[in-house]
Amino acid sequence: MNANTTPLATASLAESMAALGRAARDAAGVLARCTGEQRNQVLTDAAAALRARCADILAANALDLDAADRNAIAPAMRDRLLLDETRVEAMAVALEQIRALPDPLGAVLADWTRPNGLRIQRVRVPLGVIGIIYESRPNVTADAGALCLKSGNAVILRGGSESWHSSRAIHDCLVAALRANGLPEAAIQMVPTPDRAAVGHLLSGLGGTVDVIVPRGGKNLIARVQQDARVPVIGHLEGLCHVYVHAAADPEMAREVVFNAKMRRTGICGAAETLLIDAGCAPALLPSIAARLQAAGCELRGDAEARALVPGMAVASAEDWRTEYLDAVLAVRVVRDLDEGLAHIREYGSGHTESIITADPAAAERFLNELDSAILLHNASTQFADGGEFGMGAEIGIATGRIHARGPVGVEQLTSFKYLVRGSGQTRP
């Protein structure tokens, strides 16, 4: 089916989606029994297929980019959608990094013996069948498929319509690798239609065959999933990330980290959206930080104190403190001290990622211990909020909730555990 195919009739779509669920459930049983070596070989072959089919993937991506240009999508979203040889190679490398991770399945997490002689072990197992709903970024197809496979889960992928051709070309590489190794192709499936009604069916749990949903995308997608899902959700709110430049910050470090946190890639969830700077260093430091950002094309929106130090800076509205721009825009506020900086983050942050730049260990420890975001950094860019940078190979997303998974969702976060209890005839009195 191609992107121009007429959406399936409602009854037909319901049955098609139910069939995906049944096939995924069967495949999950096979994956749970196969060896880590088998799963690793699929990842090896999938990485090779990505490289061998790079031209086909880029041709598919060109179709998506043409459609995006006709629809005049935002530059940040277009950057998320864009593939080139470097990004295809990065996908292949990510698969190889995931392959190199220890096999999570069967790992004994705890082992103890009770006074009555019962031996109890807590052992890592797959979640089962995972539904993943994502937008624009076609590389998620490779990352999500590989992470689920490594962790022994079957997955049903539903990418955005804007990346329809790219995602299917990448998915073909994964399926070819499964087929070559005798594993069920249904281990990594894609929803076969861009019809948005398919999302509703997936969120329903497909008759009990889907164990968990992982959304990756914008605020509206996450809100819909959290509202409509009938199965557990591992999700994140928007990446409203802060960098706080403390009065004891090293000036050159502050300039470098703030610039990287905002401008390395503006369209990712780890990009800084608000700069907080201490009144004690703002007069000396903010003008040079702002000049470098503006020279790179970043629009700054500040409070009165920030605008007094940087003439021409736009006025920040109350809404700017709550906005994930995913673009070359940065809100700037001068705060009196660490207490005011912490209070601002608590009020406006989304619980994703925050960074403090300071040479004062006590200030850093307060920042790290008193905030409750999923990722907190000291003297480092927020753009390190990434599973690959954490040594996890890749990630499906950054979870900001507190149940099951938090922070980068990688291989271990896509597993659960069960208890194995071995006895010698014990009965309970």
CORTAUR-V865253 format. One record per residue. N is the residue number from 1. OMEGA is omega in whole degrees, -180 to 180 (999 if undefined). Layout:
((N OMEGA) (N OMEGA))
//
This chain:
((1 176) (2 -173) (3 -178) (4 -178) (5 177) (6 180) (7 -179) (8 173) (9 -173) (10 -179) (11 -180) (12 179) (13 180) (14 -179) (15 178) (16 180) (17 178) (18 179) (19 176) (20 -179) (21 -180) (22 -180) (23 179) (24 180) (25 178) (26 -179) (27 180) (28 178) (29 179) (30 -178) (31 -179) (32 -178) (33 -175) (34 -175) (35 174) (36 178) (37 178) (38 -180) (39 179) (40 180) (41 175) (42 -180) (43 176) (44 -178) (45 179) (46 177) (47 178) (48 179) (49 177) (50 180) (51 -177) (52 -176) (53 -177) (54 -179) (55 179) (56 180) (57 -179) (58 176) (59 177) (60 180) (61 178) (62 176) (63 179) (64 179) (65 177) (66 179) (67 179) (68 179) (69 177) (70 -179) (71 176) (72 180) (73 -177) (74 -180) (75 -179) (76 179) (77 178) (78 178) (79 177) (80 -176) (81 -172) (82 169) (83 171) (84 -176) (85 -180) (86 -179) (87 175) (88 177) (89 178) (90 176) (91 -180) (92 179) (93 179) (94 178) (95 179) (96 177) (97 177) (98 178) (99 -175) (100 179) (101 176) (102 177) (103 -177) (104 -171) (105 180) (106 179) (107 179) (108 -176) (109 178) (110 -176) (111 179) (112 -180) (113 -179) (114 179) (115 180) (116 177) (117 178) (118 175) (119 -175) (120 176) (121 172) (122 -169) (123 -177) (124 180) (125 178) (126 171) (127 179) (128 178) (129 -177) (130 172) (131 -178) (132 -178) (133 -175) (134 -176) (135 166) (136 -173) (137 -179) (138 -180) (139 177) (140 178) (141 180) (142 -177) (143 -176) (144 179) (145 -178) (146 -180) (147 179) (148 179) (149 -179) (150 -178) (151 174) (152 -180) (153 166) (154 -176) (155 172) (156 -175) (157 174) (158 179) (159 179) (160 180) (161 -179) (162 179) (163 -172) (164 -176) (165 -178) (166 -177) (167 -180) (168 178) (169 177) (170 179) (171 178) (172 179) (173 180) (174 -179) (175 179) (176 179) (177 176) (178 -178) (179 -177) (180 -177) (181 174) (182 176) (183 -175) (184 178) (185 180) (186 176) (187 178) (188 -178) (189 171) (190 174) (191 -169) (192 180) (193 174) (194 -180) (195 -177) (196 178) (197 180) (198 180) (199 179) (200 178) (201 -180) (202 180) (203 180) (204 -178) (205 176) (206 175) (207 178) (208 -179) (209 180) (210 -176) (211 -177) (212 177) (213 175) (214 176) (215 175) (216 -178) (217 -176) (218 -175) (219 -177) (220 178) (221 -178) (222 -179) (223 180) (224 -179) (225 -178) (226 -180) (227 -169) (228 -174) (229 176) (230 175) (231 180) (232 -177) (233 167) (234 -173) (235 176) (236 170) (237 -180) (238 -179) (239 178) (240 -170) (241 -178) (242 164) (243 178) (244 177) (245 -176) (246 -179) (247 -179) (248 -180) (249 170) (250 -173) (251 -178) (252 177) (253 -179) (254 180) (255 -178) (256 -176) (257 180) (258 -179) (259 180) (260 -177) (261 -180) (262 -162) (263 180) (264 169) (265 -174) (266 -173) (267 180) (268 -174) (269 178) (270 178) (271 178) (272 178) (273 179) (274 173) (275 172) (276 -179) (277 -176) (278 180) (279 -179) (280 -180) (281 -175) (282 -178) (283 -177) (284 -168) (285 -174) (286 -180) (287 -179) (288 175) (289 -178) (290 -178) (291 -180) (292 179) (293 -178) (294 178) (295 179) (296 176) (297 -180) (298 175) (299 180) (300 177) (301 -171) (302 173) (303 -174) (304 -179) (305 179) (306 -179) (307 178) (308 -180) (309 -178) (310 -180) (311 179) (312 177) (313 -179) (314 179) (315 175) (316 176) (317 177) (318 -179) (319 -180) (320 180) (321 -178) (322 -170) (323 169) (324 -174) (325 -172) (326 -177) (327 -178) (328 178) (329 -179) (330 174) (331 -174) (332 178) (333 173) (334 -180) (335 -176) (336 -173) (337 -179) (338 -180) (339 -180) (340 176) (341 178) (342 -180) (343 179) (344 -178) (345 179) (346 -177) (347 -171) (348 -174) (349 179) (350 179) (351 -177) (352 -174) (353 177) (354 180) (355 173) (356 176) (357 -178) (358 172) (359 -179) (360 -177) (361 -179) (362 178) (363 179) (364 -179) (365 176) (366 -180) (367 -177) (368 -174) (369 -173) (370 174) (371 -175) (372 175) (373 -178) (374 -179) (375 178) (376 -175) (377 174) (378 178) (379 177) (380 -178) (381 175) (382 -179) (383 171) (384 177) (385 -171) (386 -178) (387 178) (388 179) (389 177) (390 -178) (391 -177) (392 180) (393 178) (394 180) (395 172) (396 180) (397 176) (398 -178) (399 -180) (400 176) (401 -178) (402 -177) (403 177) (404 -175) (405 176) (406 -176) (407 -179) (408 -180) (409 -179) (410 -174) (411 -177) (412 -179) (413 177) (414 177) (415 172) (416 177) (417 173) (418 -180) (419 174) (420 -176) (421 -178) (422 -178) (423 179) (424 178) (425 -178) (426 170) (427 -176) (428 -179) (429 999))
//
